[in-house]
Amino acid sequence: MNQLLPLAASATAAAGGSMWGVVAIYALLFGALYFFFIRPQKKKKKAEDEMRKSVQIGDEIITIGGIVGRIVAIKEESDSFVLESGIDRTKIIVKRWALGKINTVHADDQ
C-alpha cells in the first residue's frame, strides 16, 4: 500500500503537466489563426475603408456590382455619390460601401 502512494502522486503530476501542454497547444493554435486569418482581414478592411474615404469627383471607379463610371458629385450627408455611366451619361446614386475599385491615378499617389 505504501508503494502505491508515490505512483499515484507521480501520475497526478504527469496529468497536471499534460494539461498545461494542451493549453499551450491551444494558445499556439489560436495565435496562428490570428496571424494567418484575422490580422490580414483587418488590414484589408482598413485599406478598403481608406480607399472609400479618398474618393474624389472625377474619379473613374468600378462598383462591387461591376458598374463602371465617373463620379460627378459626392453626397456626404447620405454617404453616397452620383455616378455617371454609359454613352448617354446615365446618372446613378451609389452608396459609398458599394465602391469596388478606383481606376484613376492621382498625382499625389505617384
Summary of the structure (lengths in Angstrom):
residues: 110
radius of gyration: 28.5
end to end distance: 82.2
largest distance: 96.9
contacts: 243
relative contact order: 0.11
helix: 51%
strand: 25%
